[in-house]
């Protein structure tokens, strides 16, 4: 939004103005201020300068790596049957392999499910 960008720019400019004003103030009144007051103002100025430096850096978004979806037990079963039903269309091949997968005894099926869970 245009208003948001303008507001952010104005905010950055005002931060810079505050830094300059604080430095001028310190220079002008450094002889009449206590050491703690000078230190406190210097810390605040330093903090503002860091913020301004961070604001001026190019904000690049780091792209998140898309996670590969975890394979299901059936996906792993399909990998073991690469050579079967290659002459069939993909959907029909999957349907036949799913029928075979459903007919597996619980022990064999459990192996695929355990591997898929730990993948």
Legacy VTK file of the C-alpha trace (Angstrom):
# vtk DataFile Version 3.0
C-alpha trace
ASCII
DATASET POLYDATA
POINTS 119 float
0.000 0.000 0.000
1.282 3.462 -0.929
0.375 5.013 2.442
2.250 2.324 4.346
5.397 2.865 2.275
5.181 6.630 2.788
4.682 6.172 6.537
7.696 3.854 6.746
9.859 6.345 4.848
8.742 9.172 7.129
9.460 7.001 10.176
12.982 6.275 8.904
13.557 9.980 8.277
12.369 10.886 11.769
14.655 8.271 13.312
17.539 9.884 11.459
16.431 13.338 12.662
16.342 12.093 16.269
19.876 10.716 15.945
21.159 14.038 14.608
19.294 15.987 17.311
20.689 13.771 20.090
24.239 14.127 18.793
23.829 17.904 18.581
22.403 17.951 22.103
25.333 15.941 23.446
27.828 18.201 21.717
26.129 21.340 22.971
25.591 20.280 26.611
28.334 17.723 27.228
30.004 19.932 29.855
26.818 20.333 31.915
25.629 16.691 31.787
26.551 13.937 34.203
28.517 10.964 32.888
25.486 8.674 33.335
23.317 11.017 31.257
25.896 11.140 28.474
26.274 7.343 28.505
22.509 6.850 28.441
22.041 9.165 25.457
24.972 7.568 23.606
23.469 4.094 24.104
20.110 5.243 22.765
21.768 6.889 19.772
23.771 3.741 19.077
20.611 1.624 19.242
18.807 3.955 16.821
21.784 3.908 14.436
21.701 0.106 14.385
17.968 0.163 13.640
18.500 2.622 10.794
21.324 0.476 9.398
19.075 -2.596 9.488
16.224 -0.667 7.859
18.525 0.415 5.032
19.623 -3.123 4.251
17.856 -4.717 1.361
15.154 -6.897 2.719
15.336 -10.030 0.660
13.001 -12.846 1.400
14.679 -16.117 1.843
12.780 -18.710 -0.063
11.739 -21.630 2.012
12.698 -24.957 0.625
9.604 -26.898 -0.099
9.611 -30.128 1.770
9.146 -33.230 -0.253
5.971 -34.935 0.843
6.635 -38.002 2.927
6.045 -41.152 0.971
3.173 -43.300 2.130
3.456 -47.007 2.708
1.776 -47.524 -0.662
4.313 -45.221 -2.378
7.134 -47.356 -1.018
5.334 -50.517 -2.130
5.011 -49.037 -5.636
8.754 -48.373 -5.739
9.424 -52.039 -5.092
7.154 -52.988 -8.007
8.731 -50.752 -10.656
8.745 -53.439 -13.321
5.118 -54.539 -12.911
2.265 -53.444 -15.169
4.353 -51.030 -17.200
2.132 -51.594 -20.225
-0.900 -50.138 -18.380
-1.822 -46.465 -17.979
-0.633 -44.913 -14.696
-4.073 -44.851 -13.029
-4.847 -48.456 -13.872
-1.383 -49.542 -12.761
-1.887 -47.752 -9.427
-5.278 -49.405 -8.985
-3.833 -52.892 -9.524
-0.898 -52.227 -7.225
-3.256 -50.857 -4.575
-5.270 -54.070 -4.719
-2.058 -56.035 -4.223
-1.039 -53.743 -1.372
-4.411 -54.213 0.329
-3.988 -58.006 0.108
-0.610 -57.976 1.871
-0.499 -59.821 5.170
-0.292 -57.533 8.236
3.397 -58.312 8.823
4.503 -57.213 5.366
2.216 -54.202 5.412
3.594 -53.197 8.810
7.114 -53.161 7.347
6.103 -50.629 4.673
4.210 -48.497 7.205
7.154 -48.466 9.615
9.573 -47.446 6.879
7.181 -44.729 5.684
6.800 -43.393 9.217
10.572 -43.217 9.748
11.322 -41.874 6.248
LINES 1 120
119 0 1 2 3 4 5 6 7 8 9 10 11 12 13 14 15 16 17 18 19 20 21 22 23 24 25 26 27 28 29 30 31 32 33 34 35 36 37 38 39 40 41 42 43 44 45 46 47 48 49 50 51 52 53 54 55 56 57 58 59 60 61 62 63 64 65 66 67 68 69 70 71 72 73 74 75 76 77 78 79 80 81 82 83 84 85 86 87 88 89 90 91 92 93 94 95 96 97 98 99 100 101 102 103 104 105 106 107 108 109 110 111 112 113 114 115 116 117 118
